[in-house]
């Protein structure tokens, strides 16, 4: 599903204009991103948890030159689905 289709569904189910639905979706993702940037997590009951995790620095291998390279530590986003969502997808 593409973003436009998602917004159309929200507008239809929420009995609102597409513009209002688009503003709502945009705001939701902005808040989600801001929260994660601050190092906090967002937990949505029956759906899942959005959080960040730190990947440690490590040594990698350049696939072209075969030389060892240092890969710096980084922080990445992560989504952890809750059991109810997992079971719904399995059906």
RALIN-V47434 format. One record per residue. N is the residue number from 1. PHI is phi in radians with two decimals (NA if undefined). PSI is psi as a letter, one per 20 degrees, with the letter a starting at -180 (none if undefined). OMEGA is omega as a letter, one per 40 degrees, with the letter a starting at -180 (NA if undefined). Layout:
N|PHI|PSI|OMEGA  N|PHI|PSI|OMEGA
This chain:
1|NA|p|i  2|-1.57|r|a  3|-0.99|g|a  4|-1.08|h|i  5|-1.16|g|i  6|-1.07|g|i  7|-1.11|g|i  8|-1.07|g|i  9|-1.12|g|i  10|-1.11|g|i  11|-1.07|g|a  12|-1.18|g|a  13|-1.24|h|a  14|-1.59|j|i  15|0.93|l|i  16|-2.41|r|i  17|-1.28|q|i  18|-1.11|h|i  19|-1.09|g|i  20|-1.14|g|i  21|-1.11|g|i  22|-1.13|g|i  23|-1.08|g|a  24|-1.14|g|i  25|-1.10|g|i  26|-1.05|g|a  27|-1.10|g|a  28|-1.04|g|a  29|-1.26|h|i  30|-1.12|g|i  31|-1.13|g|i  32|-1.04|g|a  33|-1.14|g|i  34|-1.04|g|a  35|-1.09|g|a  36|-1.22|h|i  37|-1.07|h|i  38|-1.36|i|i  39|1.54|j|i  40|-1.64|r|i  41|-2.06|q|i  42|-2.03|p|a  43|-1.98|p|i  44|-1.99|o|a  45|-0.91|q|a  46|1.20|i|a  47|-2.00|f|a  48|2.97|a|a  49|-2.22|p|i  50|-1.80|p|a  51|-2.62|r|i  52|-2.04|q|i  53|-2.46|q|a  54|-1.71|p|i  55|-1.71|p|a  56|-1.20|q|i  57|-1.12|q|a  58|-2.69|r|i  59|-1.76|p|i  60|-2.08|a|a  61|-2.22|p|i  62|-1.19|o|a  63|-1.17|h|a  64|-1.54|g|a  65|-1.60|i|a  66|1.13|j|i  67|-1.55|q|i  68|-1.30|p|i  69|-2.29|q|i  70|-1.61|p|i  71|-1.82|p|a  72|-1.23|r|i  73|-1.15|q|a  74|-2.63|r|i  75|-1.95|p|a  76|-2.22|q|i  77|-1.38|q|i  78|-2.57|q|i  79|-1.99|p|i  80|-2.05|o|a  81|-1.27|q|i  82|-1.47|r|a  83|-0.97|g|a  84|-1.05|g|i  85|-1.18|g|i  86|-1.03|g|i  87|-1.15|h|i  88|-1.12|h|a  89|-1.23|h|a  90|-1.14|h|a  91|-1.14|none|NA
